[in-house]
Amino acid sequence: MTKSIPSNPLRVLQRAKKETLPKAHQQLESWKREGQNIKDKEIREQAIWTLSDKTFHCEGGSILGLLAGDNQDAYIQFMVAYQSICDYLDTLCDKNDSHNPDDFRAMHQALLDSLEPYEQMGDYYQYRTDFEDDGYLKKMVTRCREAIVQFPGFSAMKEDMKEVSQYYIDFQVYKHVEEDRREDLLFGYYNENKDLAPGMRWYEFSCAVASTLALYCLAAYAASGPTTKEESKRMKAAYFPWVQGLHIMLDYFIDQEEDLQENEMNFVAYYKSTEDMLERFKYIDREATKRLKGLPDEKFHLMIKKGLYALYLSDSKVKTNETFKKDAKEIIKLGGKQASFFVQNLWIFKRTV
């Protein structure tokens, strides 16, 4: 397989269905089998549920594997294992009543360890008494490490991959502490880092640090061949914070009703009006587009951005809510005709294995 990057939405969907989605599903199935080996019933059920409920994340991440050329298999091995760590730890944090930030940070050290193939692994459950997952988390870290040592461009991109990983970790820690502390911590985190995102509001920046898109884009290019640190920084700056912010804003948009019912923090709910929200979506989309233009494989990256609109706004949560449906019609216009095309063809994400 040569590195031929598709430049139109039909070709993206055709190749994803043929190449990347089946490989992502195979990796997910292997982790389900591994999860079945966890002896503790509650932990086993949480691990299996996470893999089944969050399949969507790995399917989406697999599309960036079209950038990885002949090293697509190694990229997907890395991406599925890394994303499965993210989703597994998110579940463990959600299901924990202690809200201990030291515990959350210790567990999420696994994500940084996944990017350090020759370092000793941390003690991820040091703050959890009698917690044993029979090596499940460490096996996922090992799978990531085995993949990235096959990436010719990893040494050049490692620093930037670790940087965006750290943003994600900090967000997960602050998101899961006691409810009355979350907003202050995230606002403080924004103030410490607002130079990274001039023009973003604090809750938009919280969305930007909650995504893994930049890391997967970097990983795909690292897998495809040798690169430079300058190219890595350019790619990171294109995806972080603007594309990542748009990504998670769409995620929170469709979760508004669910989060309200469950009394969960929702960053889209901070907009003072629908008009304000729509204007900010337009602004962030413009900023994202500006930074994607001029990248290698520019058309592909712009399609990824447009595909985000389709992926989220075609969700059943939108279709069954008249208010969301109306707002979604306005938001999806930002994706143009290509977003509408993706909406009509997202059936490829239904399981085919």
VOBA-1610 file (N, C-alpha, C; in pm, whole numbers, padded with zeros to 5 digits, always signed):
BEGIN
Met+00085-00119+00000Met+00000+00000+00000Met+00088+00124+00000Thr+00070+00210-00098Thr+00146+00334-00103Thr+00071+00442-00028Lys+00143+00547+00004Lys+00079+00656+00078Lys+00006+00747-00018Ser-00116+00710-00050Ser-00203+00791-00135Ser-00314+00845-00047Ile-00316+00974-00026Ile-00413+01035+00066Ile-00538+01075-00011Pro-00655+01024+00024Pro-00778+01059-00048Pro-00811+01206-00034Ser-00861+01265-00142Ser-00889+01408-00141Ser-01036+01441-00164Asn-01122+01338-00161Asn-01267+01366-00169Asn-01339+01274-00071Pro-01456+01317-00023Pro-01525+01243+00084Pro-01564+01101+00047Leu-01603+01076-00077Leu-01641+00940-00117Leu-01523+00846-00102Arg-01406+00891-00147Arg-01287+00807-00139Arg-01245+00785+00006Val-01259+00886+00090Val-01229+00870+00233Val-01315+00759+00292Leu-01446+00766+00265Leu-01537+00667+00322Leu-01511+00527+00265Gln-01483+00519+00137Gln-01456+00388+00075Gln-01332+00323+00137Arg-01226+00401+00150Arg-01102+00345+00204Arg-01114+00316+00354Ala-01187+00401+00425Ala-01205+00375+00568Ala-01280+00243+00588Lys-01385+00222+00509Lys-01462+00099+00521Lys-01378-00024+00488Lys-01292-00011+00388Lys-01212-00124+00343Lys-01088-00148+00429Glu-01023-00038+00473Glu-00892-00051+00537Glu-00894-00031+00688Thr-00935+00088+00731Thr-00908+00125+00870Thr-01014+00076+00969Leu-01140+00080+00931Leu-01244+00037+01024Leu-01233-00111+01061Pro-01215-00202+00963Pro-01200-00343+01001Pro-01081-00366+01094Lys-00971-00296+01070Lys-00854-00313+01156Lys-00882-00262+01297Ala-00953-00148+01307Ala-00987-00095+01439Ala-01079-00193+01513His-01174-00251+01443His-01265-00348+01504His-01189-00473+01551Gln-01093-00516+01474Gln-01013-00633+01515Gln-00937-00604+01643Gln-00878-00486+01651Gln-00805-00448+01772Gln-00900-00439+01892Leu-01017-00383+01872Leu-01114-00372+01981Leu-01158-00510+02029Glu-01178-00601+01936Glu-01217-00737+01975Glu-01107-00804+02056Ser-00983-00778+02020Ser-00872-00838+02095Ser-00868-00784+02238Trp-00903-00656+02255Trp-00906-00599+02390Trp-01026-00649+02470Lys-01134-00679+02403Lys-01249-00739+02473Lys-01212-00877+02527Arg-01140-00953+02446Arg-01095-01084+02493Arg-01000-01069+02611Glu-00914-00969+02604Glu-00821-00944+02714Glu-00897-00901+02839Gly-00999-00818+02820Gly-01079-00772+02933Gly-01152-00885+03003Gln-01188-00986+02927Gln-01258-01101+02985Gln-01171-01175+03086Asn-01040-01154+03079Asn-00948-01222+03170Asn-00935-01152+03306Ile-00997-01037+03320Ile-00991-00967+03449Ile-01078-01043+03549Lys-01019-01084+03659Lys-01091-01169+03754Lys-01199-01093+03833Asp-01170-00969+03870Asp-01266-00890+03947Asp-01387-00859+03858Lys-01505-00903+03901Lys-01626-00891+03818Lys-01658-00746+03783Glu-01652-00657+03883Glu-01688-00518+03858Glu-01591-00451+03760Ile-01462-00472+03780Ile-01362-00412+03690Ile-01376-00471+03551Arg-01397-00603+03544Arg-01414-00669+03414Arg-01533-00610+03339Glu-01645-00592+03407Glu-01764-00537+03342Glu-01742-00394+03296Gln-01671-00316+03376Gln-01642-00178+03338Gln-01553-00173+03214Ala-01453-00261+03209Ala-01362-00264+03095Ala-01435-00303+02967Ile-01518-00408+02976Ile-01590-00456+02858Ile-01694-00354+02814Trp-01766-00296+02910Trp-01868-00195+02877Trp-01804-00076+02806Thr-01689-00031+02854Thr-01622+00084+02794Thr-01586+00056+02649Leu-01531-00061+02622Leu-01494-00096+02485Leu-01615-00100+02392Ser-01727-00149+02444Ser-01849-00160+02362Ser-01915-00024+02343Asp-01917+00055+02450Asp-01988+00184+02445Asp-01909+00291+02370Lys-01778+00282+02370Lys-01693+00387+02312Lys-01628+00345+02180Thr-01682+00242+02116Thr-01629+00196+01987Thr-01614+00312+01888Phe-01710+00400+01892Phe-01717+00518+01807Phe-01587+00598+01808His-01522+00610+01925His-01399+00687+01936His-01288+00627+01851Cys-01273+00496+01860Cys-01166+00429+01785Cys-01198+00425+01635Glu-01324+00415+01600Glu-01361+00419+01459Glu-01322+00552+01398Gly-01354+00660+01469Gly-01318+00792+01419Gly-01168+00810+01408Gly-01095+00769+01513Gly-00950+00782+01513Gly-00884+00699+01404Ser-00950+00591+01364Ser-00889+00504+01263Ser-00879+00573+01127Ile-00967+00669+01100Ile-00965+00735+00969Ile-00833+00809+00947Leu-00775+00861+01055Leu-00645+00927+01041Leu-00536+00827+01000Gly-00565+00699+01013Gly-00472+00597+00966Gly-00449+00602+00817Leu-00536+00671+00744Leu-00516+00687+00599Leu-00392+00772+00570Leu-00342+00841+00673Leu-00220+00921+00658Leu-00094+00838+00683Ala-00110+00717+00734Ala+00006+00640+00784Ala+00076+00555+00679Gly+00025+00553+00556Gly+00091+00479+00450Gly+00105+00331+00480Asp+00222+00277+00455Asp+00245+00134+00474Asp+00249+00094+00621Asn+00251+00190+00710Asn+00256+00161+00853Asn+00120+00176+00921Gln+00016+00160+00842Gln-00119+00178+00893Gln-00153+00083+01006Asp-00109-00042+00996Asp-00140-00141+01100Asp-00083-00099+01235Ala+00042-00052+01234Ala+00106-00009+01359Ala+00036+00112+01417Tyr-00004+00207+01329Tyr-00078+00324+01377Tyr-00208+00282+01446Ile-00284+00194+01383Ile-00413+00154+01440Ile-00394+00075+01568Gln-00290-00006+01573Gln-00259-00076+01698Gln-00236+00025+01810Phe-00156+00128+01781Phe-00129+00232+01881Phe-00256+00308+01917Met-00328+00356+01816Met-00443+00442+01840Met-00551+00372+01921Val-00583+00248+01885Val-00689+00175+01957Val-00648+00149+02102Ala-00523+00111+02123Ala-00477+00087+02260Ala-00476+00215+02341Tyr-00427+00323+02282Tyr-00420+00452+02353Tyr-00560+00504+02384Gln-00649+00500+02284Gln-00785+00548+02306Gln-00859+00460+02406Ser-00831+00332+02405Ser-00894+00242+02501Ser-00846+00272+02643Ile-00721+00313+02657Ile-00673+00359+02788Ile-00752+00482+02831Cys-00765+00579+02741Cys-00840+00702+02772Cys-00982+00669+02820Asp-01050+00584+02745Asp-01190+00554+02777Asp-01203+00470+02904Tyr-01112+00376+02923Tyr-01112+00291+03043Tyr-01090+00377+03168Leu-00992+00467+03163Leu-00962+00551+03279Leu-01075+00650+03305Asp-01137+00699+03201Asp-01251+00789+03219Asp-01363+00717+03295Thr-01386+00592+03260Thr-01488+00512+03330Thr-01448+00489+03476Leu-01322+00454+03500Leu-01277+00431+03638Leu-01289+00558+03723Cys-01261+00672+03663Cys-01274+00799+03736Cys-01421+00830+03764Asp-01506+00808+03665Asp-01650+00835+03681Asp-01711+00747+03790Lys-01664+00623+03800Lys-01723+00527+03894Lys-01662+00534+04033Asn-01576+00631+04058Asn-01506+00641+04185Asn-01564+00754+04269Asp-01587+00729+04398Asp-01650+00828+04485Asp-01551+00916+04560Ser-01421+00884+04554Ser-01325+00958+04636Ser-01287+01094+04574His-01294+01106+04441His-01258+01230+04371His-01117+01276+04404Asn-01027+01181+04422Asn-00891+01213+04461Asn-00806+01248+04339Pro-00762+01373+04324Pro-00683+01410+04205Pro-00551+01335+04194Asp-00492+01297+04307Asp-00368+01219+04303Asp-00392+01082+04240Asp-00507+01024+04270Asp-00545+00896+04212Asp-00563+00910+04061Phe-00633+01013+04019Phe-00658+01033+03876Phe-00527+01056+03801Arg-00438+01133+03860Arg-00312+01163+03793Arg-00223+01038+03786Ala-00224+00959+03893Ala-00144+00836+03894Ala-00191+00740+03785Met-00322+00725+03770Met-00374+00636+03667Met-00341+00688+03527His-00357+00818+03508His-00333+00874+03375His-00186+00884+03338Gln-00098+00855+03433Gln+00044+00843+03398Gln+00064+00736+03291Ala-00031+00644+03283Ala-00026+00539+03180Ala-00021+00598+03040Leu-00085+00713+03019Leu-00085+00774+02887Leu+00053+00828+02850Leu+00121+00888+02946Leu+00257+00935+02921Leu+00353+00818+02906Asp+00334+00715+02988Asp+00419+00596+02978Asp+00404+00528+02843Ser+00286+00541+02783Ser+00262+00482+02651Ser+00351+00545+02544Leu+00400+00666+02572Leu+00484+00741+02477Leu+00631+00736+02515Glu+00664+00652+02614Glu+00803+00634+02659Glu+00836+00484+02652Pro+00874+00435+02535Pro+00885+00288+02518Pro+00990+00220+02602Tyr+01086+00294+02656Tyr+01195+00228+02728Tyr+01201+00265+02876Glu+01100+00333+02926Glu+01097+00372+03067Glu+01017+00271+03149Gln+01044+00269+03279Gln+00968+00183+03369Gln+00825+00234+03382Met+00729+00145+03392Met+00589+00186+03409Met+00563+00231+03552Gly+00465+00319+03566Gly+00429+00371+03697Gly+00342+00274+03776Asp+00317+00311+03900Asp+00225+00236+03987Asp+00089+00304+03975Tyr+00013+00261+03876Tyr-00107+00333+03837Tyr-00219+00330+03942Tyr-00223+00228+04023Tyr-00332+00214+04120Tyr-00284+00232+04265Gln-00179+00311+04283Gln-00121+00328+04416Gln-00217+00391+04515Tyr-00319+00461+04469Tyr-00414+00525+04561Tyr-00545+00445+04572Arg-00546+00324+04517Arg-00667+00241+04520Arg-00637+00112+04596Thr-00702+00094+04708Thr-00679-00025+04791Thr-00740-00149+04726Asp-00659-00253+04717Asp-00706-00383+04666Asp-00768-00374+04526Phe-00715-00284+04445Phe-00764-00272+04307Phe-00672-00352+04216Glu-00725-00449+04144Glu-00643-00536+04061Glu-00714-00565+03929Asp-00653-00521+03820Asp-00712-00549+03689Asp-00632-00652+03611Asp-00549-00729+03685Asp-00472-00839+03626Asp-00385-00793+03509Gly-00329-00672+03524Gly-00236-00622+03423Gly-00299-00565+03298Tyr-00431-00548+03298Tyr-00503-00501+03178Tyr-00450-00365+03130Leu-00439-00269+03221Leu-00392-00136+03183Leu-00247-00141+03134Lys-00163-00214+03202Lys-00023-00224+03161Lys-00007-00293+03026Lys-00097-00385+02996Lys-00093-00450+02865Lys-00125-00351+02754Met-00217-00260+02781Met-00250-00158+02680Met-00132-00062+02662Val-00066-00025+02772Val+00053+00059+02762Val+00160-00012+02678Thr+00179-00140+02705Thr+00278-00219+02630Thr+00245-00223+02482Arg+00116-00238+02450Arg+00075-00243+02308Arg+00107-00110+02238Cys+00085+00001+02308Cys+00120+00133+02251Cys+00269+00141+02224Arg+00348+00097+02321Arg+00493+00105+02308Arg+00544+00018+02193Glu+00487-00100+02180Glu+00529-00189+02072Glu+00501-00128+01934Ala+00396-00048+01928Ala+00361+00016+01800Ala+00451+00136+01770Ile+00472+00223+01868Ile+00542+00348+01836Ile+00690+00327+01804Val+00748+00220+01853Val+00888+00195+01815Val+00899+00161+01665Gln+00785+00135+01602Gln+00782+00110+01457Gln+00757+00237+01376Phe+00743+00352+01445Phe+00714+00479+01377Phe+00846+00548+01341Pro+00880+00561+01213Pro+01007+00626+01176Pro+01017+00771+01222Gly+00904+00839+01235Gly+00907+00980+01272Gly+00879+01008+01418Phe+00876+00903+01501Phe+00835+00922+01640Phe+00930+01012+01719Ser+01060+00997+01699Ser+01154+01078+01778Ser+01133+01227+01755Ala+01098+01265+01633Ala+01076+01406+01602Ala+00944+01456+01659Met+00846+01368+01674Met+00713+01410+01716Met+00682+01378+01862Lys+00771+01306+01926Lys+00746+01262+02064Lys+00716+01377+02159Glu+00795+01484+02153Glu+00777+01597+02244Glu+00639+01658+02231Asp+00593+01677+02108Asp+00460+01736+02087Asp+00348+01640+02122Met+00370+01511+02099Met+00270+01412+02139Met+00255+01410+02291Lys+00366+01419+02362Lys+00359+01420+02508Lys+00295+01548+02559Glu+00318+01659+02489Glu+00258+01786+02532Glu+00106+01781+02526Val+00052+01736+02412Val-00095+01733+02401Val-00153+01624+02490Ser-00076+01518+02515Ser-00121+01415+02609Ser-00133+01474+02750Gln-00037+01558+02788Gln-00040+01619+02921Gln-00161+01712+02938Tyr-00195+01786+02833Tyr-00315+01870+02840Tyr-00438+01784+02869Tyr-00448+01674+02797Tyr-00562+01583+02816Tyr-00566+01529+02958Ile-00451+01490+03011Ile-00444+01437+03147Ile-00488+01540+03249Asp-00437+01662+03236Asp-00476+01768+03330Asp-00626+01790+03328Phe-00685+01791+03207Phe-00829+01807+03197Phe-00903+01695+03269Gln-00860+01571+03248Gln-00928+01458+03312Gln-00920+01467+03464Val-00808+01513+03516Val-00794+01528+03662Val-00892+01633+03713Tyr-00893+01750+03650Tyr-00979+01860+03697Tyr-01127+01830+03675Lys-01157+01757+03570Lys-01296+01723+03539Lys-01359+01630+03643His-01276+01546+03708His-01329+01441+03794His-01319+01470+03944Val-01265+01585+03981Val-01262+01618+04124Val-01404+01652+04171Glu-01418+01691+04297Glu-01550+01725+04350Glu-01616+01833+04264Glu-01745+01819+04249Glu-01821+01905+04159Glu-01801+02053+04187Asp-01793+02093+04314Asp-01782+02235+04345Asp-01642+02292+04322Arg-01546+02208+04283Arg-01410+02254+04257Arg-01377+02258+04108Arg-01456+02191+04027Arg-01419+02171+03887Arg-01406+02303+03809Glu-01506+02387+03821Glu-01506+02510+03741Glu-01386+02599+03775Asp-01358+02615+03903Asp-01245+02699+03945Asp-01113+02643+03894Leu-01097+02511+03902Leu-00972+02450+03856Leu-00955+02465+03705Leu-01062+02444+03630Leu-01053+02457+03485Leu-01034+02602+03442Phe-01097+02693+03514Phe-01078+02836+03484Phe-00934+02876+03513Gly-00880+02827+03624Gly-00741+02854+03658Gly-00645+02795+03557Tyr-00676+02675+03509Tyr-00593+02610+03409Tyr-00592+02691+03279Tyr-00708+02743+03243Tyr-00716+02830+03125Tyr-00630+02955+03143Asn-00638+03016+03259Asn-00559+03138+03283Asn-00409+03111+03275Glu-00367+02993+03317Glu-00226+02957+03310Glu-00180+02935+03166Asn-00274+02899+03079Asn-00237+02857+02943Asn-00306+02938+02832Lys-00369+03050+02866Lys-00450+03119+02766Lys-00369+03175+02649Asp-00238+03188+02667Asp-00155+03231+02554Asp-00155+03128+02443Leu-00190+03004+02475Leu-00197+02899+02374Leu-00320+02913+02286Ala-00420+02986+02335Ala-00548+02992+02265Ala-00607+03133+02269Pro-00535+03231+02214Pro-00587+03369+02214Pro-00721+03377+02141Gly-00821+03431+02208Gly-00954+03442+02148Gly-01051+03336+02198Met-01001+03234+02265Met-01089+03131+02320Met-01137+03170+02459Arg-01258+03132+02492Arg-01309+03146+02628Arg-01264+03025+02710Trp-01275+03035+02843Trp-01220+02928+02927Trp-01287+02795+02902Tyr-01418+02796+02879Tyr-01488+02669+02860Tyr-01464+02613+02720Glu-01429+02699+02624Glu-01388+02650+02493Glu-01249+02587+02500Phe-01162+02647+02580Phe-01028+02590+02600Phe-01038+02455+02670Ser-01133+02442+02761Ser-01154+02313+02827Ser-01192+02206+02725Cys-01268+02245+02623Cys-01299+02151+02516Cys-01172+02115+02438Ala-01089+02215+02413Ala-00970+02194+02332Ala-00872+02096+02396Val-00862+02099+02528Val-00767+02009+02594Val-00826+01870+02620Ala-00953+01853+02587Ala-01021+01726+02614Ala-01019+01631+02494Ser-00958+01671+02384Ser-00957+01591+02262Ser-00821+01522+02243Thr-00822+01414+02167Thr-00698+01343+02134Thr-00665+01351+01984Leu-00735+01436+01911Leu-00717+01442+01766Leu-00575+01481+01725Ala-00518+01581+01790Ala-00384+01626+01752Ala-00283+01513+01772Leu-00296+01441+01882Leu-00203+01332+01909Leu-00212+01225+01801Tyr-00334+01192+01757Tyr-00349+01088+01657Tyr-00301+01135+01520Cys-00319+01263+01491Cys-00266+01316+01366Cys-00113+01308+01366Leu-00052+01348+01475Leu+00093+01339+01489Leu+00140+01193+01478Ala+00068+01104+01544Ala+00104+00962+01541Ala+00098+00906+01400Ala-00004+00945+01324Ala-00020+00894+01188Ala+00096+00938+01100Tyr+00135+01065+01111Tyr+00249+01113+01032Tyr+00380+01052+01081Ala+00393+01033+01212Ala+00512+00967+01266Ala+00522+00825+01213Ala+00408+00758+01199Ala+00407+00621+01147Ala+00443+00616+01000Ser+00407+00720+00926Ser+00421+00714+00780Ser+00565+00726+00732Gly+00651+00792+00809Gly+00790+00807+00765Gly+00864+00909+00847Pro+00992+00930+00819Pro+01071+01030+00893Pro+01013+01169+00876Thr+01028+01251+00978Thr+00980+01388+00973Thr+01071+01475+01057Thr+01035+01601+01074Thr+01119+01694+01152Thr+01039+01752+01266Lys+01109+01808+01364Lys+01041+01872+01477Lys+00963+01995+01431Glu+01012+02064+01330Glu+00941+02181+01277Glu+00807+02139+01216Glu+00808+02030+01141Glu+00683+01979+01083Glu+00588+01934+01192Ser+00641+01874+01297Ser+00559+01829+01409Ser+00488+01946+01476Lys+00562+02052+01502Lys+00504+02168+01569Lys+00399+02236+01482Arg+00423+02237+01354Arg+00324+02295+01261Arg+00194+02215+01263Met+00208+02083+01264Met+00090+01996+01267Met+00015+02011+01399Lys+00089+02014+01508Lys+00025+02030+01639Lys-00051+02161+01646Ala+00010+02270+01598Ala-00053+02401+01604Ala-00179+02410+01517Ala-00186+02326+01415Ala-00304+02325+01329Ala-00423+02260+01400Tyr-00396+02155+01476Tyr-00504+02081+01541Tyr-00533+02130+01683Phe-00431+02177+01751Phe-00450+02225+01888Phe-00425+02375+01894Pro-00519+02457+01943Pro-00642+02416+02012Pro-00770+02416+01927Trp-00763+02466+01802Trp-00887+02502+01734Trp-00967+02382+01685Val-00905+02290+01614Val-00979+02172+01566Val-01025+02088+01685Gln-00936+02073+01783Gln-00973+01997+01903Gln-01088+02064+01978Gly-01085+02197+01986Gly-01195+02268+02052Gly-01327+02244+01982Leu-01325+02253+01849Leu-01446+02228+01771Leu-01496+02086+01793His-01404+01991+01794His-01438+01850+01814His-01519+01829+01941Ile-01467+01877+02053Ile-01534+01849+02181Ile-01653+01940+02205Met-01653+02059+02145Met-01775+02142+02151Met-01893+02070+02088Leu-01868+02003+01975Leu-01975+01926+01911Leu-02020+01811+02000Asp-01925+01749+02067Asp-01955+01640+02159Asp-02046+01689+02272Tyr-02010+01802+02331Tyr-02092+01856+02439Tyr-02226+01909+02388Phe-02230+01958+02265Phe-02356+02005+02208Phe-02461+01894+02209Ile-02422+01775+02164Ile-02521+01667+02155Ile-02552+01605+02292Asp-02468+01632+02392Asp-02488+01573+02526Asp-02560+01667+02623Gln-02607+01781+02575Gln-02664+01882+02665Gln-02778+01829+02752Glu-02875+01764+02690Glu-02991+01715+02764Glu-02951+01606+02863Glu-02868+01513+02818Glu-02821+01404+02903Glu-02742+01458+03023Asp-02654+01554+02999Asp-02574+01611+03107Asp-02660+01688+03207Leu-02763+01755+03156Leu-02854+01827+03244Leu-02926+01731+03338Gln-02973+01620+03283Gln-03045+01520+03362Gln-02955+01456+03467Glu-02827+01439+03432Glu-02733+01373+03523Glu-02650+01471+03605Asn-02684+01600+03593Asn-02614+01706+03667Asn-02464+01704+03639Glu-02428+01683+03513Glu-02288+01682+03471Glu-02251+01816+03409Met-02125+01854+03421Met-02075+01977+03362Met-02084+01967+03209Asn-02140+02070+03147Asn-02148+02075+03000Asn-02103+02213+02955Phe-01997+02218+02876Phe-01936+02346+02842Phe-02018+02428+02743Val-02098+02363+02659Val-02184+02436+02567Val-02293+02510+02643Ala-02330+02459+02760Ala-02433+02525+02842Ala-02389+02660+02896Tyr-02261+02693+02886Tyr-02211+02822+02935Tyr-02241+02937+02839Tyr-02281+02908+02718Tyr-02315+03016+02626Tyr-02440+03088+02674Lys-02440+03221+02663Lys-02551+03300+02719Lys-02678+03291+02635Ser-02664+03248+02509Ser-02780+03235+02421Ser-02744+03144+02304Thr-02847+03101+02231Thr-02824+03021+02111Thr-02744+03100+02009Glu-02775+03229+01998Glu-02705+03314+01902Glu-02556+03323+01936Asp-02528+03337+02065Asp-02389+03342+02111Asp-02318+03212+02076Met-02382+03100+02102Met-02323+02970+02071Met-02293+02956+01922Leu-02389+02992+01838Leu-02371+02978+01693Leu-02257+03067+01643Glu-02247+03188+01697Glu-02140+03278+01658Glu-02003+03222+01697Arg-01997+03160+01815Arg-01870+03104+01861Arg-01831+02980+01780Phe-01929+02900+01741Phe-01900+02786+01653Phe-01839+02838+01521Lys-01898+02945+01468Lys-01847+03003+01342Lys-01705+03054+01360Tyr-01682+03121+01471Tyr-01549+03178+01498Tyr-01444+03068+01509Ile-01474+02967+01586Ile-01376+02859+01607Ile-01356+02780+01479Asp-01461+02762+01401Asp-01446+02695+01272Asp-01354+02775+01181Arg-01370+02907+01177Arg-01284+02991+01093Arg-01137+02979+01135Glu-01115+02983+01266Glu-00978+02973+01315Glu-00917+02836+01283Ala-00996+02732+01295Ala-00949+02598+01263Ala-00914+02587+01114Thr-01003+02638+01030Thr-00982+02632+00885Thr-00855+02707+00846Lys-00836+02824+00905Lys-00718+02905+00876Lys-00589+02829+00901Arg-00586+02751+01008Arg-00463+02680+01046Arg-00443+02550+00969Leu-00553+02491+00923Leu-00541+02368+00843Leu-00493+02397+00701Lys-00525+02515+00651Lys-00485+02550+00515Lys-00333+02563+00508Gly-00278+02503+00405Gly-00133+02507+00387Gly-00061+02387+00443Leu-00134+02302+00517Leu-00072+02179+00568Leu-00049+02081+00453Pro+00047+01990+00470Pro+00051+01877+00377Pro-00083+01804+00382Asp-00132+01757+00268Asp-00262+01687+00264Asp-00375+01776+00315Glu-00370+01903+00276Glu-00465+02004+00324Glu-00611+01961+00305Lys-00643+01910+00186Lys-00782+01873+00158Lys-00832+01765+00253Phe-00744+01670+00284Phe-00782+01562+00376Phe-00812+01620+00514His-00727+01708+00564His-00748+01766+00697His-00876+01849+00703Leu-00904+01923+00597Leu-01028+02001+00595Leu-01150+01908+00593Met-01137+01793+00526Met-01247+01695+00527Met-01267+01635+00665Ile-01157+01613+00738Ile-01170+01562+00874Ile-01251+01660+00958Lys-01221+01787+00944Lys-01295+01889+01020Lys-01444+01887+00983Lys-01471+01881+00854Lys-01611+01879+00809Lys-01681+01750+00852Gly-01604+01641+00854Gly-01660+01514+00896Gly-01703+01514+01042Leu-01637+01597+01125Leu-01675+01606+01266Leu-01819+01652+01281Tyr-01858+01749+01198Tyr-01996+01797+01203Tyr-02094+01683+01175Ala-02063+01606+01071Ala-02152+01496+01035Ala-02156+01390+01143Leu-02039+01356+01196Leu-02029+01248+01293Leu-02113+01275+01417Tyr-02110+01399+01463Tyr-02182+01433+01586Tyr-02327+01476+01560Leu-02349+01557+01458Leu-02482+01614+01439Leu-02580+01517+01376Ser-02532+01401+01333Ser-02623+01296+01285Ser-02664+01202+01398Asp-02616+01229+01519Asp-02645+01143+01634Asp-02794+01143+01667Ser-02843+01031+01718Ser-02985+01018+01752Ser-03027+01118+01860Lys-02933+01161+01944Lys-02966+01259+02048Lys-03012+01390+01987Val-02962+01421+01867Val-03002+01542+01796Val-03135+01519+01725Lys-03147+01405+01661Lys-03266+01377+01580Lys-03394+01373+01661Thr-03384+01337+01790Thr-03504+01322+01872Thr-03535+01447+01956Asn-03458+01553+01938Asn-03481+01677+02014Asn-03500+01791+01915Glu-03620+01847+01912Glu-03653+01949+01812Glu-03565+02073+01823Thr-03534+02115+01947Thr-03448+02233+01965Thr-03308+02206+01912Phe-03252+02092+01950Phe-03117+02058+01903Phe-03115+02041+01752Lys-03223+01983+01698Lys-03229+01961+01554Lys-03225+02094+01478Lys-03295+02192+01531Lys-03296+02325+01469Lys-03157+02389+01475Asp-03095+02383+01593Asp-02961+02440+01608Asp-02859+02366+01523Ala-02875+02233+01516Ala-02781+02151+01440Ala-02785+02187+01292Lys-02901+02221+01240Lys-02913+02260+01099Lys-02830+02383+01070Glu-02824+02473+01167Glu-02741+02593+01150Glu-02592+02561+01163Ile-02559+02478+01259Ile-02418+02445+01282Ile-02359+02366+01166Ile-02437+02272+01113Ile-02383+02184+01009Ile-02355+02260+00879Lys-02415+02378+00865Lys-02386+02460+00747Lys-02238+02496+00740Leu-02173+02498+00855Leu-02030+02530+00859Leu-01948+02422+00790Gly-02003+02301+00784Gly-01933+02192+00717Gly-01959+02186+00568Gly-02059+02262+00521Gly-02088+02268+00379Gly-02140+02137+00321Lys-02130+02127+00189Lys-02183+02010+00117Lys-02114+01881+00159Gln-01985+01890+00189Gln-01913+01768+00227Gln-01966+01711+00358Ala-02002+01799+00453Ala-02059+01751+00579Ala-02192+01681+00553Ser-02273+01738+00463Ser-02401+01676+00430Ser-02379+01540+00365Phe-02277+01530+00281Phe-02244+01401+00219Phe-02208+01298+00325Phe-02125+01338+00421Phe-02085+01246+00527Phe-02207+01201+00608Val-02298+01293+00637Val-02419+01257+00713Val-02494+01145+00643Gln-02507+01156+00512Gln-02584+01059+00436Gln-02515+00923+00424Asn-02384+00920+00454Asn-02309+00797+00432Asn-02241+00741+00557Leu-02283+00788+00673Leu-02219+00741+00796Leu-02262+00601+00837Trp-02341+00535+00754Trp-02377+00395+00781Trp-02253+00305+00786Ile-02142+00351+00730Ile-02022+00266+00731Ile-01969+00243+00873Phe-02013+00329+00967Phe-01965+00313+01104Phe-02040+00206+01181Lys-02145+00148+01120Lys-02213+00037+01185Lys-02123-00085+01180Arg-02124-00165+01286Arg-02032-00277+01295Arg-02049-00372+01177Thr-01936-00409+01119Thr-01940-00501+01005Thr-01859-00626+01034Val-01821-00646+01162Val-01742-00765+01197Val-01822-00852+01292
//
